[in-house]
Amino acid sequence: MGLKEDITNGINDVLSAEWNTQNATVVPKTEDVTLTNGAKLLDATYLYADMADSTGLAQGYKNWAVAKVMRTYLNAATRILKAEDGHIRSFDGDRVMAIFIGDAKNSSAAAAGLKLNWVLDEVINPALKAKWTDFNWVMTHGVGIDSGEAMIVRGGVRGNNDLVSIGRAPNIAAKLSEVRGGKRMNITSTVYNNLNKGAKISTNGENMWTSMGTTTYGSNQVTYYGSSWRRPL
């Protein structure tokens, strides 16, 4: 069979398969979703954490140093997300995605972002400067969070596939993590309106979140809030 026929048959198989959709109460792993037609529906909060200015980093330093810097970010982010009961489901270069479920999913995701803000300033950047005294690049990032129902499927072919989240929440969270020039964290109004007091109000009584207005992604008008506050570990 030639490559064209192989691709045509594969596409026809995908388009003809009827979804076997199930409601999920836990964040699925790859093996929990059937490759051919499996789908899990999940009410969840999605967080994307994206290290900023990786292009400037890559252009200014040796590959071995760039790799170490990126790994410090992903290492810290993964530990914080897991500590806040986030389920890591994707790495993409210098970006990591976690899924949160349960009654406190929005507050847990926000708390993770606030802690990561603190770690960048108080742990990672000082460690990089201590390691290389001539290192002038300063790590910052963007965190995007949205909440809602998502459809989780498997994309790819047998032996080469991964989970893919479909829906507004994962899409908007990813877009908000790419916002630069404002706050380091951006969350939708859905997330903001479901934050508990600890994730919304600082220890001195100030609201940690600022209304950033609205933005448009595709056909979605998104009202969102931003914060660069930090939460010590």
C-alpha positions, 0 to 999 in steps of 0.5 A, spaced: 500 500 500 502 506 498 503 512 502 497 516 499 492 510 500 495 509 507 493 516 509 486 516 505 484 509 509 486 512 515 482 519 514 476 515 512 477 510 519 477 517 523 471 520 519 467 514 519 468 512 527 462 513 531 464 516 538 464 512 544 463 518 549 463 517 557 463 522 562 469 522 566 470 523 574 478 523 574 483 526 569 484 520 564 491 517 562 492 515 555 491 508 556 484 510 559 482 513 552 481 508 546 485 510 540 480 509 535 473 512 537 474 513 545 472 520 548 472 522 555 468 528 557 470 532 563 469 538 567 475 541 568 480 547 569 486 548 564 492 551 566 498 553 561 504 555 564 509 558 558 516 560 559 517 567 556 522 569 551 525 563 549 527 566 542 531 571 546 534 566 550 536 561 545 539 566 541 543 569 546 546 563 549 549 556 548 544 550 547 547 546 553 545 553 557 538 554 554 537 546 555 538 547 563 534 554 563 528 551 560 529 544 564 529 549 571 522 552 569 519 545 567 522 542 573 519 547 578 512 548 574 511 541 574 513 540 582 508 546 584 502 543 579 502 537 582 503 539 589 496 543 588 493 537 585 494 538 578 495 533 573 500 534 568 498 532 561 502 535 556 509 538 555 510 543 549 517 545 548 518 550 554 510 550 556 507 545 560 499 544 561 495 541 567 488 539 568 485 540 575 478 537 577 474 538 583 470 543 587 477 547 588 479 546 581 479 554 580 483 556 586 488 550 586 490 552 579 490 560 581 494 558 587 499 554 583 500 560 578 501 565 584 507 560 587 510 559 580 511 567 580 514 567 587 519 561 585 521 565 578 523 571 582 526 568 589 529 561 587 530 560 579 533 567 577 537 567 583 540 560 582 541 562 574 545 568 576 549 564 582 551 559 577 553 564 571 555 571 573 555 573 566 548 571 565 543 577 564 537 574 561 531 574 566 526 568 566 519 570 566 513 567 564 505 567 562 500 563 565 493 562 562 487 559 566 480 557 564 475 552 566 469 548 563 467 542 559 472 539 555 472 532 550 479 528 551 481 524 545 487 521 543 490 523 536 495 520 532 496 513 530 498 506 533 505 507 537 505 514 536 499 518 539 497 522 545 491 525 549 488 531 545 483 536 549 478 539 545 473 545 548 473 552 549 477 551 556 484 548 554 484 553 548 483 559 551 487 557 557 493 556 552 491 563 548 492 567 555 498 564 557 501 567 551 499 574 553 505 579 554 506 586 556 501 586 562 500 581 568 504 574 568 497 570 570 491 571 566 484 567 568 477 568 565 471 571 568 469 564 569 475 562 573 475 568 577 468 568 579 469 561 582 476 563 586 475 562 594 478 567 598 485 565 599 486 565 591 483 572 590 485 576 596 492 577 599 494 576 606 493 584 607 486 584 604 487 586 597 484 583 591 490 580 587 486 580 581 485 586 576 480 586 571 483 586 564 477 587 560 475 583 554 479 580 548 477 576 542 479 569 540 475 566 534 468 567 536 469 568 543 469 574 547 473 573 553 473 577 559 479 576 563 483 578 570 490 578 571 495 578 576 502 578 578 502 577 585 506 572 588 505 566 594 511 564 597 512 556 598 
